[in-house]
């Protein structure tokens, strides 16, 4: 059985994520951590009649206890994007949070699989990698940025226009996890969907900026929390199954060093020398077993989108590395 820690469990994503993980088969121990409000959240969740145990930990002094003996760490801590907030505003707050939490993971459970929800993901995952390297426990196969929501939106939005069963539709999504770095490969959808260029362009736009749709709809009261919690739970469930011995296909924003040979295709298609990119992966007990090759060549619209994504990602990744190199003190 598998022990999972949710860091940021009292937040807008953390609460529904913790609820869904309490319902996830294969989890024997659920360790919930946040800096406030944990007793009520954890006690409430603990009454659900599944077999996993629930523990809660509150505050920095209890963080190492929350991480002790953990197989999978899911980090959802940090502030959510609000209307008018720029990417840099979000980064300036969440970068220090992720840095501090990854340091604790490195010190307490260095062999755990780490799945990051905290945005801006294109920068927080490189920060995590940098911290793990500094602690001499970096394994690129064990680090993931959860981009599952992009795949979920792609399937749902295609269903909205074409009436296909969204649960049976799979759309590969590569690149990153914000705006024009999100590249849905609609030409490779299975089952195949016939789309005009205009339909494809409109769907890509909506998938890339689906988060803005939620922020606007919530009218200043938050961002995508429930759908992100579902996406996080789905990806974590895949990790749980993989740790249990299954080989599972997913997509995630990962270090391409996790499978240098398997990364050749996406590099040729436009990722070039980037260290991180969202790609289809096969998961196993030790994390990423391999980067799964795409079934076909992207069309011209998709190749252009990959090129645009790569240029933006280069700056996003550099921002995370620059933050670490500047050796800023923790907040």
C-alpha positions in Angstrom: 0.0 0.0 0.0 1.0 3.6 -0.6 1.5 6.6 1.7 0.5 10.0 0.1 1.1 13.5 1.5 -0.9 16.5 0.4 1.0 19.7 1.1 -1.5 22.6 1.1 -4.4 20.3 2.1 -6.6 23.1 3.6 -6.6 25.2 0.4 -9.0 25.7 -2.4 -7.4 22.8 -4.4 -6.1 20.9 -1.4 -9.5 20.2 0.3 -11.3 18.6 -2.7 -8.0 16.9 -3.7 -7.7 15.4 -0.3 -11.3 14.3 -0.4 -10.8 12.6 -3.8 -7.6 10.9 -2.6 -9.5 9.5 0.4 -11.7 7.7 -2.1 -8.7 6.4 -4.1 -8.0 2.7 -3.9 -4.4 1.7 -3.1 -3.7 4.6 -0.7 -3.2 3.2 2.9 -2.1 6.5 4.6 -3.1 10.0 3.8 -1.0 12.7 5.4 -2.5 16.2 5.2 -0.5 19.3 5.9 -1.1 23.0 5.8 -0.3 26.1 7.9 -3.9 26.6 9.1 -7.3 24.9 9.4 -6.1 21.3 9.2 -7.8 19.8 12.3 -11.3 20.4 10.9 -10.5 19.5 7.3 -8.7 16.2 8.3 -11.3 15.2 10.8 -14.1 15.7 8.3 -12.3 13.7 5.6 -11.4 10.9 8.1 -15.1 10.0 8.6 -15.3 8.7 5.0 -15.6 5.0 5.1 -12.6 4.0 3.0 -9.7 2.1 4.5 -7.0 4.7 4.3 -5.9 6.3 7.6 -5.9 10.1 7.8 -3.3 12.2 9.7 -3.0 16.0 9.9 -0.1 18.3 10.6 -0.2 22.0 11.1 2.7 24.6 10.7 6.3 24.6 9.7 7.4 22.7 12.9 5.3 19.7 11.9 6.2 19.6 8.2 8.9 16.9 8.6 6.5 14.7 10.5 3.9 15.1 7.7 6.5 13.8 5.2 8.1 11.0 7.1 7.6 7.6 5.4 5.8 9.1 2.4 5.9 7.5 -1.1 4.2 10.3 -3.0 4.2 14.0 -2.2 1.6 16.2 -3.9 2.2 19.9 -3.5 -0.8 22.2 -3.9 0.3 25.0 -1.5 0.6 28.6 -2.6 -1.7 31.4 -3.7 -4.2 31.0 -6.5 -4.3 33.4 -9.4 -6.8 36.3 -9.1 -8.1 38.7 -11.7 -5.5 41.3 -12.6 -2.7 39.2 -11.2 0.3 38.8 -13.5 2.4 35.7 -13.9 5.2 37.5 -12.1 2.9 38.4 -9.2 2.1 34.7 -8.8 5.7 33.7 -9.2 7.0 36.1 -6.6 4.9 34.5 -3.9 4.8 30.8 -4.9 8.5 30.4 -5.8 9.6 30.7 -2.2 6.8 28.4 -1.0 7.8 25.6 -3.4 11.5 26.1 -2.6 10.9 25.7 1.1 8.6 22.7 0.7 11.0 20.8 -1.6 13.8 21.4 0.8 11.8 19.6 3.4 11.0 16.8 1.0 14.7 16.4 0.2 15.5 16.2 3.9 12.8 13.9 5.0 11.7 11.6 2.1 14.2 12.1 -0.7 13.1 9.0 -2.6 9.4 10.1 -2.8 7.7 10.8 -6.1 7.0 14.5 -6.2 3.9 15.9 -8.1 3.6 19.7 -8.2 0.3 21.5 -8.7 1.5 25.0 -7.6 1.6 27.5 -10.3 3.4 28.9 -12.3 4.2 25.3 -13.0 6.6 26.1 -15.9 8.8 27.7 -13.3 8.1 25.9 -10.0 9.1 22.5 -11.4 12.6 23.8 -12.4 12.9 25.4 -8.9 12.1 22.0 -7.4 14.8 20.3 -9.6 17.3 22.9 -8.6 16.6 22.4 -4.9 16.9 18.6 -5.2 20.2 18.9 -7.1 21.5 21.1 -4.3 20.5 18.4 -1.8 22.2 15.7 -3.9 19.0 13.7 -4.2 17.7 14.7 -7.7 16.3 12.0 -9.8 14.5 13.4 -12.9 12.3 10.2 -13.1 10.7 11.2 -9.8 9.6 14.8 -10.5 6.4 15.8 -12.2 4.4 18.9 -12.9 0.7 18.0 -13.1 -0.7 19.1 -16.4 -3.6 16.7 -16.5 -6.1 19.5 -16.4 -5.1 20.5 -19.9 -5.8 17.0 -21.2 -9.1 17.0 -19.3 -10.2 20.3 -20.8 -9.2 19.2 -24.3 -11.4 16.1 -24.1 -14.3 18.0 -22.5 -14.2 21.0 -24.9 -14.1 18.7 -28.0 -17.1 16.9 -26.6 -18.9 20.3 -26.2 -18.6 20.9 -30.0 -18.7 17.4 -31.4 -20.8 15.3 -28.9 -18.1 12.6 -28.4 -17.9 10.7 -25.1 -15.4 12.8 -23.2 -14.4 9.9 -21.0 -13.4 7.9 -24.1 -11.6 10.7 -25.9 -7.9 11.2 -25.5 -6.1 14.3 -26.8 -2.3 14.4 -26.3 -1.2 17.8 -24.9 2.5 18.8 -24.9 4.5 21.9 -24.0 3.8 23.6 -20.6 1.0 24.6 -18.4 0.0 28.2 -19.1 -1.4 30.1 -22.0 0.4 29.6 -25.3 2.7 26.9 -23.8 -0.2 24.5 -23.8 -0.2 22.6 -27.1 -3.2 20.2 -27.6 -2.5 17.9 -30.5 -6.0 17.6 -31.8 -4.9 16.0 -35.0 -3.9 13.0 -32.9 -7.1 12.6 -30.9 -8.3 9.1 -30.4 -10.9 8.3 -31.5 -10.1 10.6 -34.5 -12.2 13.8 -34.7 -12.7 15.7 -37.9 -12.1 19.4 -37.4 -11.8 22.3 -39.7 -8.9 24.7 -39.2 -11.2 27.3 -37.7 -12.6 24.7 -35.3 -9.1 23.6 -34.4 -7.9 27.2 -33.8 -11.0 28.0 -31.6 -10.5 24.8 -29.5 -6.8 25.4 -29.0 -7.5 29.0 -27.8 -10.2 27.7 -25.4 -7.9 24.9 -24.0 -5.0 27.3 -23.6 -7.0 29.9 -21.7 -9.5 27.7 -20.0 -8.2 28.9 -16.7 -9.1 32.5 -17.6 -12.6 31.3 -18.3 -12.9 30.0 -14.7 -11.3 33.1 -13.1 -13.7 35.4 -15.0 -16.7 33.2 -14.1 -15.8 33.2 -10.4 -15.7 37.0 -10.5 -12.6 37.6 -8.4 -13.4 34.8 -5.9 -10.8 32.3 -7.1 -9.5 30.2 -10.0 -9.8 26.6 -11.2 -9.9 24.7 -7.9 -12.4 21.8 -8.3 -11.3 20.8 -11.8 -7.7 21.1 -10.8 -8.4 18.9 -7.8 -9.9 16.3 -10.0 -6.9 16.5 -12.4 -4.5 16.2 -9.4 -6.4 13.3 -8.0 -6.4 11.5 -11.4 -2.6 11.9 -11.8 -1.9 10.9 -8.2 -4.1 7.9 -8.6 -1.9 6.9 -11.7 1.2 7.3 -9.5 -0.4 5.1 -6.8 -1.2 2.4 -9.3 2.4 2.7 -10.7 4.0 2.4 -7.3 1.8 -0.7 -6.8 3.3 -2.3 -9.9 1.1 -1.2 -12.8 2.5 0.5 -15.8 0.3 3.6 -16.5 0.2 6.1 -19.3 -0.1 9.8 -18.4 1.2 13.2 -19.5 3.1 15.6 -17.3 5.6 18.5 -17.3 8.8 16.5 -16.6 12.6 16.8 -16.9 13.4 15.5 -20.3 16.5 13.9 -18.7 14.0 11.3 -17.3 14.3 9.6 -20.6 17.0 11.2 -22.7 16.6 8.8 -25.6 12.8 9.1 -25.6 13.1 12.9 -25.6 14.7 12.9 -29.1 11.3 13.1 -30.9 9.9 16.1 -29.0 13.2 17.9 -29.2 13.2 17.4 -33.0 9.6 18.7 -33.1 10.5 22.0 -31.4 11.5 21.4 -27.7 15.1 21.7 -28.8 17.5 22.0 -25.8 14.8 22.7 -23.2 15.3 20.8 -19.9 11.6 20.5 -19.2 8.5 19.8 -21.4 5.1 18.3 -21.0 5.0 15.0 -22.8 3.2 11.6 -22.7 5.0 9.3 -20.2 4.8 5.8 -19.0 4.9 5.5 -15.2 6.2 2.6 -13.1 7.4 1.9 -9.5 10.4 4.3 -9.8 8.5 7.1 -11.6 8.9 7.9 -15.3 9.8 4.7 -17.1 9.9 6.3 -20.5 8.7 9.2 -22.6 6.0 7.8 -24.9 6.5 8.7 -28.6 3.7 10.5 -30.4 1.8 8.3 -32.9 2.2 10.7 -35.8 3.7 13.9 -36.9 1.9 17.1 -35.7 0.3 19.2 -38.4 1.6 22.6 -39.4 -0.6 24.5 -36.9 0.6 22.3 -34.1 4.3 22.5 -35.1 3.9 26.3 -35.0 2.3 26.1 -31.6 5.1 23.9 -30.3 7.7 26.5 -31.5 5.8 29.3 -29.8 5.5 27.2 -26.6 9.2 26.4 -26.6 10.2 30.0 -26.8 7.9 31.0 -23.9 9.0 28.0 -21.9 12.6 29.0 -22.3 11.9 32.2 -20.4 9.7 30.5 -17.8 12.3 27.9 -17.0 15.0 30.5 -16.9 13.0 32.6 -14.4 12.9 29.7 -12.0 16.6 29.0 -12.3 17.4 32.7 -12.0 15.4 32.8 -8.8 17.4 30.0 -7.3 20.7 31.3 -8.5 20.0 34.7 -6.9 19.9 32.9 -3.6 17.0 34.9 -2.3 16.1 34.2 1.3 13.0 32.3 2.0 9.9 34.3 2.9 
